[in-house]
Amino acid sequence: MLKFEVFASKMTHGRGRGSPKSPKMRKVRHKDSSESDSSSAKSVDLSCDAFVGNIPKHATRKDVERAMTKFGKVLDVMLFDKSKSNPDIPKFAFVNFTTEQSALKAIDADGRIRIENNSLHTESRKPKGCVKGCIEEPNEYWYALLQSFDWKHSAAMYVFRIISMEDYLAQFIAIYASLRQKKQEKISELVTNLVRMADSPPASNLTETLPPHLAAMVHNMVEERKNGDKSINLIPILSRDKNKFRILDDVVEYTGPYLSPAEALIMNNKAIVEGIFIYFFAKFNKTSEFRIKYPFYNKSEPIRTVLVTATGQKSVNYALQVYFDVMKEIFLFDQETSMLKTTMDYFNKEIKEAELGAFKLVPSNEECLLAEVLDAVLPAEVLDAVGIVKALKDQEAVIEFITAETVQTAVLKRDLFKSLGAYVHQDTELHFNAELNGKNTWTCRSAWIPGKEFVNLEGRIAHMDKGRESGQVSFIAPDGNTNEAKFDVRVFYDFKEEYGIDDVINLDVKPDNDGFKATLIWIGSKPDEETMTKYDIELQIEQILESNPPKATTDWNNNANFENLPECIQSVVRFGLDEEYELENAKKLIDQDILNLIFSKLGLAEENRQIFTDSMENETRKMLAAQLTKLK
């Protein structure tokens, strides 16, 4: 888990909520605003309050109230102006609503409420004395990009003028074309997109975003025509690199190198991270320090959205603090004065040569950059990932999936697919576990379809019912969860009496009303379909024989011992047994009497006869099952 220091700033005010209280008590509390702000968290209810920041200097209490009434009825507005102590601090207010739901709606609208040209910052309110500020956990993908960013290389390219702002813009246009998979387009359409991105709030995924340093550049290049249209002259910029662009009348043709959408996305995000850095770093070309004006960043796009997205913060105030903390190797930010400096004067001739000279010689082609970024952001493994089957060949499937906001592919071997193969076809959605082997090559350890059968799993016998006809097995599903499945001994291939608790087995299972039910259990090699068919017939033969035992009726008339008994006793015996006396013996396919005759003639010892009989019976049943299988 990534950890962040909680920053306390005079510029930002973190707030919290307490427990509900009646409207009457809230009104009484607001009669004395100084008292309400100094009360303890235990005695003051702030659940219906919202902190509102970045209010314009000329805004009034009524302006704030009008902006907040869209979320619910407002009871009171306390407006504060600290500009006398620090002119850069905008006004802020505590707004008291009639309900907690209204306050929550206002808090959730952070950055989307406007007074004049200012986007208001809303938070929950905390009592005075509580820790202020709330740094959010960062987005791990963007945080990895920020941490791995080679700022010295970018600084060297800039201070030694190896790359110009026009070069940066040309690079971005090429990436932007690959991102949209454009081979050519009208220059006027490209201009329209660039002008739009220079001033508009970007989407949260930053795919339609100019890097901050280029947004400022394009904004300054804009010329407004008589009809009100805005335009910029891109011809000189596109003409700089004939390896990437070819101009044909009013059309620009993108000549490469072409990037896949996934590669273009990586390059786009890298350009955004570099763009944030150049945006701030370039300011030190003319000054040694400057003040960060929070109101400007709260209302300026796309820099505001880029900062909050790249740092994972809700407020641009916190986003700036987090960014400068990540980049503290070069930027020194004083939260008390809001002043920003660099750790060294990298624009000084001697310093830049000593500190950055070596970095201007480092090659930075697109392939290397892709490798750098991927190494930084791709995880070593993915668990329970979701992907789509894009290709099937022989005993392999190619799965396409997204991780670290990039499209990746993984290879799945047939024997590692833990559901039935009949479910797999092109565009099938699978869940899988995979590991990264290097050079963006992923290998699946297992894959499955949730809600379907699982096959070729490993487990242990957890319980055997009395009579050993059924029980439960414990197994680990492909998603890593431990489960139990019921089983009937009939699905246990070649079950032996010596099998017991904790014996390791292999199994196939299917979802059941109460969890899972085993459909096949085996030890050793998995039986194929033909073997299982024979085994099932053998079980049926055994069941038939056991359920229909032979009847052995005694022939009393030929029984010398019976005939020697007194007639009265014979009558009692005949009456008691009703001439239907039966002796139940287990049926056999092989006639035991004939076998005994053969054993006797061949001189087979008595102690070996039963072993031989059981073996003969077993093989005969297998032969019968095999023949019946062929007939079926």
C-alpha positions in Angstrom: 0.0 0.0 0.0 1.3 3.4 -0.9 1.6 5.8 1.9 1.5 9.6 1.9 2.4 12.3 4.5 -0.7 14.3 5.4 0.0 17.9 4.4 -1.3 20.7 6.6 -1.8 23.8 4.6 -3.2 27.3 5.2 -4.5 27.1 1.7 -6.7 24.1 2.2 -9.2 23.2 4.9 -10.1 19.5 5.5 -13.5 19.0 7.1 -15.5 16.1 8.6 -19.1 15.3 9.6 -20.6 14.4 12.9 -23.9 12.9 14.0 -27.3 14.3 13.0 -28.9 17.0 15.1 -32.2 18.8 14.9 -32.6 21.9 12.7 -33.5 23.9 15.8 -30.2 23.2 17.5 -28.3 24.0 14.3 -29.9 27.5 14.1 -29.0 28.2 17.7 -25.4 27.1 17.1 -25.1 29.5 14.2 -26.1 32.5 16.2 -22.5 32.7 17.3 -20.2 31.7 14.5 -17.0 32.0 16.5 -18.3 29.6 19.1 -19.3 27.0 16.5 -15.9 27.0 15.0 -14.1 26.4 18.3 -16.3 23.7 19.7 -15.0 20.2 20.1 -15.9 17.3 17.7 -17.9 15.7 20.5 -20.2 18.7 21.2 -20.8 20.1 17.7 -22.7 18.5 14.9 -21.3 19.3 11.5 -23.0 16.6 9.5 -25.1 19.2 7.6 -22.2 21.5 6.9 -20.0 21.8 3.9 -16.7 23.7 3.5 -16.6 25.8 0.3 -13.3 27.1 -1.0 -11.8 29.0 -3.9 -14.6 31.6 -3.8 -13.8 34.7 -5.9 -12.7 37.8 -4.0 -15.7 39.9 -5.1 -18.3 37.2 -4.3 -20.8 37.9 -1.5 -22.6 35.7 1.0 -25.7 35.8 -1.3 -23.6 34.6 -4.2 -22.5 31.6 -2.2 -26.0 30.9 -1.0 -27.4 31.0 -4.6 -24.7 28.6 -5.8 -25.5 26.1 -3.0 -29.3 26.1 -3.0 -29.3 23.7 -6.0 -28.3 21.0 -3.5 -31.0 21.8 -0.9 -32.3 24.5 1.5 -29.5 26.6 3.1 -29.9 27.7 6.7 -26.8 29.8 7.0 -23.6 30.8 5.2 -20.5 32.0 7.0 -18.1 33.7 4.6 -14.5 34.4 5.4 -11.9 36.7 3.8 -8.3 36.2 4.7 -6.8 38.3 1.9 -5.4 40.9 4.3 -2.9 38.3 5.7 -2.3 36.6 2.4 -3.6 38.1 -0.9 -3.3 34.8 -2.6 -5.9 33.1 -0.3 -9.3 33.1 -1.9 -12.5 33.5 0.2 -14.0 30.4 1.8 -17.2 29.7 3.6 -19.0 27.2 5.9 -22.5 26.4 4.5 -25.1 25.0 6.8 -27.9 22.9 5.1 -31.2 21.7 6.6 -30.2 18.0 5.8 -27.1 15.9 5.7 -28.1 14.7 2.2 -27.9 18.2 0.9 -24.5 18.7 2.4 -23.3 15.4 0.9 -24.5 16.4 -2.6 -22.6 19.7 -2.4 -19.4 17.9 -1.2 -19.7 15.4 -4.1 -19.9 18.3 -6.6 -16.4 19.4 -5.8 -14.9 21.3 -8.7 -18.2 21.3 -10.6 -19.8 24.4 -9.0 -18.8 27.8 -10.4 -19.1 31.4 -9.2 -17.9 33.7 -12.0 -14.8 31.9 -13.4 -13.9 30.0 -10.3 -14.5 26.3 -9.8 -15.5 26.0 -6.1 -13.8 23.4 -3.9 -16.1 21.6 -1.5 -15.3 19.3 1.4 -16.9 18.0 4.6 -16.2 20.2 7.5 -14.2 19.4 10.7 -14.3 21.1 14.0 -11.5 23.5 14.8 -8.5 21.6 16.3 -8.9 18.5 14.1 -6.2 17.6 11.7 -6.7 19.5 8.5 -6.2 18.1 5.1 -6.9 14.8 3.5 -4.4 13.4 1.1 -6.0 10.6 -0.9 -4.3 7.3 -1.8 -2.7 7.9 -5.2 -3.7 6.1 -8.4 -1.0 3.4 -8.5 -0.6 3.5 -12.3 0.0 7.2 -12.5 2.0 7.2 -9.3 4.4 4.7 -10.8 4.7 6.9 -13.9 5.6 9.9 -11.8 8.1 8.0 -9.7 9.8 6.4 -12.7 9.9 9.7 -14.7 13.5 10.6 -15.7 13.3 14.3 -15.0 17.0 14.8 -15.5 16.8 13.7 -19.1 13.8 15.9 -19.8 15.5 18.8 -18.1 18.7 18.3 -20.1 16.7 18.2 -23.4 15.1 21.5 -22.4 18.0 23.5 -20.9 20.4 22.6 -23.7 17.7 23.3 -26.3 18.1 19.8 -27.9 14.3 19.7 -28.2 12.0 22.8 -28.7 8.4 23.3 -27.8 7.6 22.9 -31.5 9.3 19.5 -31.4 7.2 18.5 -28.3 4.0 19.5 -30.2 5.0 17.5 -33.3 5.7 14.4 -31.2 2.3 14.8 -29.5 0.5 15.1 -32.8 2.1 11.8 -34.0 1.1 10.1 -30.8 -2.4 11.5 -30.9 -2.8 10.2 -34.5 -1.8 6.7 -33.3 -4.2 6.9 -30.4 -7.1 7.5 -32.8 -5.6 5.1 -35.4 -5.6 7.9 -38.0 -3.5 7.5 -41.1 -4.4 10.9 -42.4 -6.9 13.8 -41.6 -7.7 17.3 -42.6 -5.4 19.9 -41.0 -8.4 22.0 -40.1 -9.8 19.0 -38.1 -6.5 18.5 -36.3 -6.4 22.3 -35.5 -10.0 22.1 -34.1 -9.0 19.2 -31.8 -5.9 20.9 -30.5 -7.6 24.2 -29.8 -10.4 22.4 -28.0 -8.0 20.4 -25.8 -6.0 23.6 -25.0 -8.8 25.1 -22.9 -11.3 22.3 -22.1 -11.5 20.0 -19.1 -10.2 16.6 -20.4 -11.9 13.2 -19.8 -10.8 11.4 -16.6 -8.7 8.9 -18.6 -6.7 11.8 -20.2 -6.9 10.3 -23.7 -8.1 13.6 -25.2 -5.7 15.9 -23.4 -2.9 18.2 -24.4 0.1 17.9 -22.0 0.1 21.0 -19.8 3.2 22.6 -21.4 1.6 22.2 -24.9 -1.8 23.4 -23.8 -0.2 26.8 -22.8 1.7 26.9 -26.1 -1.3 26.1 -28.3 -3.4 28.7 -26.3 -0.8 31.4 -27.1 -0.7 30.3 -30.8 -4.5 30.7 -31.3 -5.6 33.4 -33.8 -9.2 34.4 -33.9 -10.6 35.0 -37.3 -13.3 37.6 -38.3 -16.0 35.0 -38.2 -15.1 34.1 -34.7 -13.4 30.8 -35.5 -10.1 30.0 -33.8 -7.1 28.7 -35.7 -3.4 28.0 -35.4 -0.8 27.7 -38.1 0.4 24.1 -37.9 2.2 24.0 -41.3 5.7 25.0 -39.9 5.4 22.5 -37.1 4.3 19.6 -39.3 7.0 20.5 -41.8 9.7 20.0 -39.2 9.6 16.2 -39.3 9.2 14.7 -42.7 9.7 11.2 -41.3 6.4 11.5 -39.5 4.2 13.9 -41.6 3.5 14.5 -45.2 1.4 17.5 -46.2 -0.9 17.1 -49.2 -2.9 20.3 -49.8 -5.1 20.6 -46.7 -4.4 17.1 -45.5 -1.7 15.8 -43.2 -0.6 12.2 -43.8 0.9 10.3 -40.9 3.8 8.3 -42.3 4.9 6.6 -39.1 6.3 5.0 -37.1 2.9 3.6 -36.3 2.0 2.7 -32.8 -0.7 0.3 -31.6 -3.5 1.9 -29.5 -1.9 0.4 -26.4 1.5 1.7 -27.3 0.1 5.1 -28.2 -1.7 5.2 -24.8 1.5 4.6 -23.0 3.3 7.3 -24.9 0.4 9.7 -24.4 0.5 9.2 -20.6 4.3 9.5 -20.6 4.0 12.8 -22.5 1.5 14.1 -20.0 3.8 13.3 -17.1 6.7 15.0 -18.9 4.4 17.9 -19.8 3.6 18.6 -16.1 7.3 18.7 -15.4 8.2 21.0 -18.3 5.2 23.2 -17.4 6.7 24.1 -14.0 10.4 23.7 -14.9 10.3 26.1 -17.8 9.2 28.9 -15.5 12.6 28.9 -13.8 14.3 30.1 -17.1 13.4 33.6 -16.0 13.1 33.5 -12.3 14.6 31.7 -9.3 11.3 31.2 -7.5 7.6 32.0 -8.0 4.4 31.7 -6.0 1.9 28.9 -6.6 -1.5 30.7 -7.0 -4.1 28.1 -6.0 -7.1 30.0 -7.5 -5.4 30.0 -10.9 -5.0 26.2 -10.8 -8.5 25.7 -9.5 -10.0 27.4 -12.6 -7.5 26.6 -15.3 -7.9 23.6 -17.7 -6.5 21.2 -18.6 -3.8 21.6 -15.9 -6.4 21.2 -13.1 -7.8 17.9 -14.3 -4.3 16.6 -15.3 -2.9 17.3 -11.8 -5.8 15.7 -9.9 -5.9 12.7 -12.2 -2.1 12.1 -12.1 -1.9 12.4 -8.3 -5.2 10.7 -7.5 -6.5 13.7 -5.5 -9.9 15.3 -5.4 -8.6 18.8 -4.8 -6.1 20.5 -7.1 -4.6 22.1 -3.9 -3.7 18.7 -2.6 -2.7 17.5 -6.1 -0.1 20.3 -6.2 1.3 19.3 -2.8 1.5 15.6 -3.7 3.1 16.3 -7.1 5.9 18.5 -5.6 6.4 15.9 -2.8 7.0 13.2 -5.5 9.3 15.6 -7.4 11.1 16.9 -4.3 14.5 15.9 -5.8 14.1 19.0 -8.0 11.3 21.1 -6.7 11.2 22.7 -3.2 7.7 23.8 -2.3 7.0 25.9 0.9 3.4 25.3 1.9 3.4 28.3 4.3 4.4 30.9 1.6 3.2 28.9 -1.4 6.6 29.6 -3.0 8.2 27.1 -5.4 11.9 26.8 -6.1 14.3 24.3 -7.6 17.0 22.5 -5.6 19.6 24.1 -7.9 19.7 26.7 -10.6 19.7 24.3 -13.5 19.6 27.2 -16.0 23.0 28.3 -14.7 25.7 27.4 -17.3 28.1 25.7 -14.9 25.4 23.9 -12.9 23.5 22.6 -15.9 26.7 21.2 -17.5 27.8 19.6 -14.2 24.4 18.2 -13.2 22.6 17.6 -16.6 25.4 17.4 -19.2 25.6 13.6 -19.2 21.9 13.2 -19.7 21.7 15.1 -23.0 23.7 12.3 -24.6 21.2 9.5 -23.5 19.1 8.3 -26.5 15.4 8.5 -25.9 13.7 6.9 -28.8 10.1 5.7 -28.6 10.9 2.1 -28.3 13.1 2.7 -25.3 10.5 4.9 -23.7 7.8 2.3 -24.1 10.1 -0.3 -22.4 10.8 2.2 -19.6 7.2 2.9 -18.9 6.1 -0.7 -19.2 8.8 -1.9 -16.8 7.7 0.7 -14.3 4.0 0.1 -14.4 3.3 -3.5 -15.3 2.8 -5.9 -12.4 4.7 -9.1 -12.1 1.5 -11.1 -12.1 -2.3 -10.7 -12.4 -4.8 -12.7 -10.4 -8.4 -13.2 -11.4 -8.0 -11.0 -14.4 -10.6 -10.8 -17.1 -9.7 -11.2 -20.8 -11.1 -12.1 -24.2 -10.0 -15.0 -26.3 -8.6 -13.4 -29.5 -7.1 -16.5 -31.2 -7.1 -20.3 -30.9 -4.4 -22.6 -32.3 -3.6 -26.2 -31.6 -3.4 -26.5 -27.8 -3.1 -22.8 -27.1 -5.3 -19.7 -26.8 -4.3 -16.1 -27.0 -6.1 -13.9 -24.4 -6.2 -10.1 -24.6 -6.7 -8.1 -21.4 -6.0 -4.7 -19.8 -3.6 -4.1 -17.0 -1.9 -0.9 -15.9 -4.2 0.8 -18.4 -2.5 -0.9 -21.3 -3.7 -3.7 -23.6 -1.7 -6.9 -23.1 -1.8 -10.5 -24.4 -1.3 -13.8 -22.5 -0.8 -17.3 -23.8 -3.0 -20.1 -22.3 -2.0 -23.8 -22.6 -5.0 -26.1 -23.1 -4.2 -28.3 -20.0 -4.2 -25.2 -17.8 -7.8 -24.2 -18.7 -9.9 -25.3 -15.7 -13.3 -25.3 -17.4 -14.6 -27.5 -20.2 -13.0 -26.8 -23.6 -16.5 -26.8 -25.2 -17.1 -23.4 -23.7 -14.1 -21.7 -25.4 -14.3 -20.0 -28.7 -13.2 -16.7 -30.3 -14.3 -13.7 -28.1 -15.1 -15.9 -25.1 -14.6 -14.0 -21.8 -12.3 -15.8 -19.4 -10.9 -15.2 -15.9 -7.3 -16.2 -15.4 -4.1 -15.9 -13.4 -0.9 -15.0 -15.3 2.7 -14.0 -14.7 4.9 -11.6 -16.7 7.9 -13.4 -18.2 9.6 -10.3 -19.7 9.2 -8.2 -22.9 5.5 -8.0 -22.2 5.0 -11.7 -22.6 2.4 -13.2 -20.2 1.9 -16.9 -19.5 -1.3 -18.1 -17.9 -1.0 -20.3 -14.8 -4.8 -21.2 -15.0 -8.0 -19.9 -16.6 -11.6 -20.6 -16.0 -15.2 -19.4 -16.7 -17.0 -18.4 -13.5 -20.3 -20.4 -12.9 -19.2 -23.3 -15.1 -17.6 -26.6 -14.3 -14.0 -26.7 -13.0 -11.8 -29.6 -14.2 -8.4 -31.1 -13.4 -8.2 -29.7 -9.9 -6.3 -31.1 -6.9 -7.9 -31.7 -3.6 -8.1 -33.9 -0.5 -10.7 -36.2 1.0 -12.3 -34.2 3.8 -15.0 -36.6 5.0 -16.4 -40.0 4.4 -20.0 -40.8 5.4 -20.8 -44.0 7.3 -20.9 -46.8 4.9 -18.3 -45.0 2.7 -20.8 -44.5 -0.1 -20.5 -40.7 -0.1 -18.5 -37.9 1.4 -16.9 -34.5 0.9 -13.6 -33.3 -0.7 -11.8 -30.0 -0.2 -10.2 -28.2 -3.1 -8.8 -24.9 -4.2 -10.7 -23.3 -7.1 -8.7 -21.6 -9.9 -9.6 -18.2 -8.4 -7.7 -19.2 -5.2 -10.7 -19.8 -2.9 -10.9 -23.0 -0.9 -14.2 -24.9 -1.4 -15.8 -28.2 -0.6 -17.7 -30.5 -2.9 -20.0 -33.4 -2.2 -19.3 -36.7 -3.9 -20.9 -40.1 -4.4 -18.5 -43.1 -4.4 -19.7 -43.9 -7.9 -17.9 -40.9 -9.4 -14.6 -42.0 -7.6 -12.8 -43.9 -10.4 -11.3 -47.2 -9.2 -12.2 -46.5 -5.5 -10.4 -48.6 -3.0 -11.4 -49.4 0.6 -8.0 -48.1 1.8 -8.7 -44.6 0.7 -9.2 -42.3 3.6 -9.3 -38.8 5.1 -6.6 -36.3 3.7 -5.7 -38.6 0.8 -4.7 -36.4 -2.2 -7.0 -36.7 -5.2 -7.8 -35.1 -8.5 -11.3 -34.0 -9.3 -13.8 -32.3 -11.7 -16.6 -30.4 -10.1 -19.7 -28.5 -11.1 -21.8 -25.8 -9.3 -24.6 -27.2 -7.2 -27.4 -25.6 -5.2 -25.3 -25.8 -2.0 -21.9 -25.1 -3.5 -20.2 -27.8 -5.6 -20.7 -31.4 -6.5 -17.8 -33.7 -7.7 -18.5 -35.2 -11.2 -15.3 -37.3 -11.3 -12.5 -38.1 -8.8 -9.4 -40.0 -9.6 -5.9 -40.7 -8.3 -3.0 -40.8 -10.8 -3.7 -40.5 -14.5 -7.1 -39.1 -15.4 -9.3 -41.8 -17.1 -10.4 -40.9 -20.6 -14.0 -41.1 -21.7 -13.9 -44.7 -23.0 -12.3 -45.9 -19.7 -15.0 -44.1 -17.7 -17.7 -45.7 -19.8 -16.3 -49.2 -19.2 -15.9 -48.4 -15.5 -19.5 -47.2 -15.3 -20.8 -50.4 -16.9 -18.7 -52.5 -14.4 -20.4 -50.6 -11.6 -23.8 -51.4 -13.1 -22.9 -55.1 -13.4 -21.9 -55.1 -9.8 -25.1 -53.4 -8.8 -27.2 -55.8 -10.7 -25.5 -58.8 -9.2 -25.7 -57.4 -5.7 -29.4 -56.4 -5.9 -30.5 -59.8 -7.4 -28.8 -62.6 -5.2 -29.5 -66.3 -6.1 -32.0 -68.3 -4.2 -30.6 -71.6 -2.9 -33.6 -73.8 -2.0 -32.8 -76.9 0.1 -33.9 -80.3 -1.4 -35.3 -81.9 1.8 -36.2 -85.2 0.1 -32.6 -85.9 -0.8 -31.2 -84.8 2.6 -30.2 -87.9 4.5 -29.9 -86.0 7.8 -33.3 -84.5 7.4 -34.9 -87.9 6.5 -33.4 -89.5 9.6 -35.3 -86.9 11.8 -38.5 -87.9 13.5 -41.5 -87.1 11.3 -42.9 -84.6 13.9 -39.7 -82.6 13.8 -39.7 -82.8 9.9 -43.2 -81.3 10.0 -42.1 -78.5 12.3 -39.1 -77.7 10.0 -41.3 -77.8 6.9 -43.9 -75.6 8.5 -41.4 -73.1 9.9 -39.5 -72.7 6.6 -42.6 -73.3 4.5 -40.4 -75.1 2.0 -39.1 -71.7 0.9 -35.9 -71.6 3.0 -33.4 -69.5 1.0 -29.8 -68.9 1.4 -28.5 -65.6 -0.1 -25.2 -65.7 -1.8 -23.5 -63.0 -3.8 -24.0 -63.6 -7.5 -21.0 -64.2 -9.7 -20.6 -64.1 -13.4 -18.4 -67.2 -13.2 -19.9 -70.4 -11.8 -18.1 -71.2 -8.6 -18.8 -74.9 -8.7 -17.3 -75.3 -12.1 -14.2 -73.3 -11.0 -13.8 -75.5 -7.9 -14.0 -78.6 -10.0 -11.3 -77.3 -12.3 -9.2 -76.2 -9.4 -9.5 -79.7 -7.8 -8.6 -81.5 -11.0 -5.6 -79.1 -11.6 -4.5 -79.5 -8.0 -4.7 -75.8 -7.1 -4.1 -75.3 -3.4 -7.1 -74.3 -1.3 -5.5 -71.0 0.0 -5.0 -69.8 -3.6 -8.4 -70.6 -5.0 -10.2 -67.5 -3.6 -7.6 -65.1 -4.9 -7.7 -66.7 -8.4 -11.6 -66.7 -8.3 -11.7 -63.0 -7.4 -9.2 -62.2 -10.1 -11.1 -64.2 -12.7 -14.4 -62.5 -11.7 -12.9 -59.0 -11.9 -11.4 -59.6 -15.4 -14.6 -61.2 -16.7 -16.6 -58.1 -15.6 -14.1 -55.8 -17.4 -14.3 -57.9 -20.6 -18.1 -57.8 -20.5 -18.0 -54.0 -19.9 -15.6 -53.5 -22.8 -17.8 -55.5 -25.2 -21.0 -53.6 -24.0 -19.1 -50.4 -24.6 -18.5 -51.3 -28.2 -22.1 -52.3 -28.7 -23.2 -48.9 -27.3 
